[in-house]
Amino acid sequence: MRASMTPDDFNRWLAFRQLCPDKMERLIHVCKIGFTLLANAWGAKIDPCDLDPQREDEREHDATPQQAAAIVAMALGKPDGNRNR
């Protein structure tokens, strides 16, 4: 369907979806907000966007060198300086 649309048709379709959203999408959105409120009440500190893997922010993938070293240390353990090579 989308392959045969012109850009104007697609823009109209997007506008229509904002005015008349899909009921299942609306239910999923409401559930994400409810789960986020519950998790935050328990101290998790998450955002509804964190529950949607398709809308990841690209900044999440950029780690500082200190963060990268901490991730490696957690995954592999700290390097042993006493090892002879």
Helices and strands as residue ranges (DSSP letters): G 2-4, H 7-19, H 23-41, G 48-51, G 53-55, G 58-61, H 65-76
